[in-house]
């Protein structure tokens, strides 16, 4: 079973906007811990000194080069948690690996988009191209299966690789639809969406949403969770980077730490609440869960593993 269950513990994130108004957003502790782990990895890592800029500036540039990549991964986490936090309507999994056959890709290339829903791809343990779906969401209310690709979108990422990725994900989504129907999960349609968060990836897709349009597209408050995660990460970066920057320019950090002012925009209040979700025994007539349907997919030998996201 490729799922991970854990108690849901949340922290209240108070975000102060430029207008001076404070908006309360709940950030799951799992998401906060993921940010902390990413920061620790970036700042604890030993970087090879660049002789052109010296050791002290390398200790500044090294983490900065890694942090944007880590932020891209955390965007996926935040989007998945936003779906899961909305209740039992959505079932969410991340990093779903699917083998796509050459025949499926050929059908994608030779058919118009409006005809793809009519295609039925037989699902089997085929030897083919391994496709990784960043976030997979099943909507019990509408029967939609959302196949979501997430890009940070801070710079151009176009080209042949991007075009191939769009076809791969479309084929993977349609193969999963066939598999889910066979397993008894009532999937009505497959919705492939590219989340281009900052909108500058340069990738052209049939359906693209950004930080400004994602809530409207899904009819769900996703952006506040993502923005809360980013604000928490930004504040922690400023606090950890301050002494390195001061050392690089030959100054010592004063008692009145700069990190205190940079962190004033974000305060974390832990409420120490834990909600344990107990699953009741299901009757034979109840459709299987998304995680149960995905159970037959193979584990990846290395890298990030598929897992379920729960509220």
C-alpha positions in Angstrom: 0.0 0.0 0.0 1.6 3.2 -1.1 0.1 5.5 1.4 1.2 7.3 4.5 -1.2 8.0 7.4 -0.5 10.5 10.1 -2.3 12.7 12.6 -3.3 16.0 11.2 -1.7 18.8 13.3 -2.1 22.4 12.2 -0.5 25.7 13.1 -2.1 29.1 12.7 -0.1 31.3 10.3 -0.8 35.0 10.7 0.2 36.7 7.5 0.5 40.5 7.5 -0.1 42.0 4.0 1.1 45.3 2.6 -2.3 46.8 3.5 -1.6 46.1 7.1 -4.4 43.6 7.4 -3.8 40.2 8.9 -5.3 37.0 7.4 -5.3 33.8 9.3 -4.3 30.7 7.2 -3.9 27.2 8.5 -0.7 25.5 7.5 -0.4 21.8 8.2 2.5 20.8 10.4 3.6 18.2 7.8 4.0 21.1 5.3 5.9 23.2 7.8 8.1 20.3 8.6 8.8 19.7 4.9 9.9 23.4 4.7 12.2 23.0 7.7 13.7 19.8 6.3 14.4 21.5 2.9 16.0 24.5 4.6 18.2 22.3 6.8 19.3 20.3 3.8 20.2 23.5 1.8 22.0 25.3 4.7 23.8 22.2 6.2 25.2 21.1 2.9 28.9 21.6 2.2 29.4 23.5 -1.0 32.6 23.4 -3.1 34.2 26.8 -2.9 34.0 28.9 -6.1 37.5 30.5 -6.3 36.1 33.5 -8.2 33.9 34.6 -5.4 35.5 33.0 -2.4 34.3 30.7 0.4 32.0 33.2 2.2 30.1 34.2 -0.9 29.9 30.6 -1.9 28.1 29.9 1.4 25.6 32.5 0.3 25.1 31.5 -3.3 25.1 27.7 -2.7 21.9 27.6 -0.6 20.2 30.2 -2.8 20.8 28.0 -5.9 19.1 25.0 -4.2 16.2 26.8 -2.5 14.3 27.6 -5.7 14.3 23.9 -6.7 13.2 22.9 -3.2 10.4 25.5 -3.4 9.1 23.9 -6.6 8.8 20.6 -4.8 7.1 22.3 -1.8 4.5 23.9 -4.2 3.4 20.3 -5.1 3.1 19.5 -1.4 1.1 22.6 -0.6 -1.3 22.1 -3.5 -1.9 18.5 -2.4 -2.5 19.5 1.2 -5.0 22.2 0.2 -7.1 19.6 -1.6 -6.9 17.1 1.3 -7.8 19.7 3.9 -11.1 20.4 2.2 -12.6 17.2 3.5 -13.6 13.8 2.2 -14.6 15.1 -1.3 -11.1 14.7 -2.6 -8.6 11.8 -2.5 -5.1 12.9 -3.2 -1.8 11.1 -4.1 1.5 12.5 -5.1 4.3 11.2 -7.3 2.2 8.6 -9.0 4.4 6.6 -11.4 2.7 5.0 -14.5 4.2 3.1 -17.4 2.9 4.5 -20.7 3.0 2.2 -23.7 4.2 3.4 -27.2 0.7 2.5 -28.5 -0.9 4.9 -26.0 1.4 7.8 -27.0 0.7 7.1 -30.7 -3.0 7.4 -30.1 -2.4 10.7 -28.3 -0.4 12.1 -31.2 -2.9 11.0 -33.9 -6.2 12.1 -32.2 -7.7 15.5 -31.5 -8.2 16.5 -27.9 -12.0 16.3 -28.1 -11.8 12.7 -29.2 -9.4 11.6 -26.4 -12.2 11.1 -23.9 -13.6 8.4 -26.1 -10.4 6.4 -26.2 -10.0 3.4 -23.9 -6.4 2.5 -23.1 -6.0 -1.0 -21.7 -4.1 -0.8 -18.5 -1.4 -3.5 -18.1 2.1 -3.8 -16.6 3.6 -2.8 -19.8 7.2 -2.0 -20.5 7.2 1.6 -21.7 7.9 5.1 -20.7 7.8 5.9 -17.0 5.6 9.0 -16.4 5.5 10.7 -13.0 2.3 12.5 -12.1 3.0 15.3 -9.5 -0.4 15.4 -8.0 -3.4 13.1 -8.7 -6.8 14.1 -7.3 -10.1 12.3 -7.5 -13.2 14.4 -7.0 -16.0 12.2 -5.5 -18.6 14.8 -6.2 -18.0 15.3 -9.9 -16.2 12.1 -10.8 -13.3 14.1 -12.3 -9.8 12.7 -12.1 -7.4 15.7 -12.0 -3.9 14.9 -13.4 -1.8 17.9 -12.2 1.7 18.8 -13.3 3.3 21.5 -11.2 5.9 24.0 -12.4 7.3 26.8 -10.3 7.4 28.9 -13.4 10.2 31.2 -12.4 11.9 30.9 -15.8 11.5 29.4 -19.3 11.2 25.6 -19.4 9.8 25.1 -22.9 11.2 22.9 -25.7 10.7 19.4 -26.9 11.0 18.0 -23.4 8.0 20.1 -22.3 5.9 19.0 -25.3 6.7 15.3 -24.6 5.8 15.7 -21.0 2.3 17.0 -21.9 1.6 14.0 -24.1 3.0 11.6 -21.5 0.7 13.0 -18.8 -2.3 12.9 -21.0 -1.7 9.2 -21.9 -1.0 8.4 -18.2 -4.3 10.0 -17.2 -6.3 8.0 -19.7 -4.6 4.8 -18.8 -5.4 5.4 -15.1 -9.0 6.2 -16.0 -9.4 2.7 -17.5 -7.7 1.1 -14.5 -9.9 2.9 -12.0 -13.1 2.0 -13.8 -11.9 -1.6 -13.8 -11.3 -1.4 -10.1 -14.8 0.2 -9.5 -13.9 3.8 -8.9 -16.5 5.9 -10.8 -14.2 8.2 -12.9 -16.3 10.3 -15.3 -13.5 12.3 -17.0 -9.8 13.1 -16.9 -8.8 16.7 -16.4 -5.1 17.3 -17.2 -3.9 20.7 -15.7 -0.6 22.4 -15.7 0.0 24.6 -12.7 2.5 27.3 -13.8 2.7 29.0 -10.4 4.5 32.2 -11.3 3.4 32.0 -15.0 6.8 32.3 -16.6 7.6 28.7 -17.5 7.0 29.3 -21.2 5.2 25.9 -21.4 2.0 26.0 -23.6 -0.7 23.6 -22.4 -4.4 23.1 -23.0 -5.2 24.0 -19.5 -2.8 26.2 -17.5 -3.5 27.9 -14.2 -1.3 30.3 -12.2 -1.3 31.5 -8.6 -3.9 34.1 -9.6 -6.4 31.6 -11.3 -5.9 28.3 -9.5 -8.7 28.9 -6.9 -11.2 29.9 -9.5 -10.3 26.9 -11.7 -10.7 24.3 -9.0 -13.4 26.1 -7.0 -11.2 25.6 -3.9 -9.0 27.9 -1.8 -5.6 26.6 -2.7 -3.5 29.7 -3.1 -3.8 30.7 0.6 -2.1 27.5 1.7 0.6 27.8 -0.9 1.2 31.5 0.0 1.4 30.6 3.7 4.0 28.0 3.0 6.0 30.4 0.8 5.8 33.1 3.5 7.0 30.7 6.2 9.9 29.6 4.0 10.8 33.2 3.0 11.0 34.3 6.7 13.2 31.3 7.6 15.5 31.9 4.7 16.0 35.6 5.8 16.8 34.5 9.3 19.3 31.8 8.2 20.9 33.9 5.5 21.5 37.1 7.5 24.6 36.0 9.4 26.1 34.6 6.2 25.5 37.8 4.3 27.0 39.9 7.1 30.1 37.6 7.3 30.5 37.9 3.5 30.7 41.7 3.6 32.9 41.7 6.7 30.4 42.7 9.4 29.2 41.0 12.6 25.6 40.4 13.4 24.4 42.8 16.1 22.4 41.7 19.2 19.3 43.2 17.6 19.2 40.4 15.0 18.0 41.3 11.6 16.1 38.0 11.5 13.7 39.3 14.1 12.4 42.1 11.9 12.3 39.9 8.8 10.3 37.3 10.7 7.8 39.9 12.0 5.6 39.3 9.0 4.9 35.7 10.1 4.2 34.3 13.5 3.5 30.7 14.2 1.1 29.7 17.0 1.0 26.0 17.7 -2.3 24.8 19.0 -1.1 21.3 19.8 -4.3 19.8 18.4 -4.3 16.3 16.9 -7.2 14.8 15.0 -7.0 11.1 14.3 -9.1 9.9 11.4 -10.4 6.4 11.9 -11.5 4.6 8.8 -14.6 2.4 9.3 -14.8 -1.0 7.6 -16.2 -0.6 4.2 -19.1 -2.6 2.8 -18.7 -4.4 -0.5 -20.9 -1.9 -2.3 -18.8 1.1 -1.5 -16.3 2.1 -4.2 -12.6 1.6 -3.4 -10.4 4.5 -2.5 -8.0 6.2 -4.8 -5.1 4.8 -2.8 -6.5 1.2 -3.0 -6.7 1.5 -6.8 -3.1 2.8 -7.0 -1.9 -0.1 -4.9 -1.1 -2.2 -7.9 1.4 0.3 -9.3 5.1 -0.5 -8.7 7.2 1.5 -6.3 10.0 3.6 -7.8 13.4 2.2 -7.1 14.8 5.5 -6.1 13.7 9.1 -5.7 10.5 10.5 -4.3 7.9 7.8 -3.6 4.2 7.8 -4.3 2.1 8.6 -1.2 -1.4 9.7 -0.2 -2.1 13.1 1.3 -4.7 13.3 4.1 -6.2 16.2 5.9 
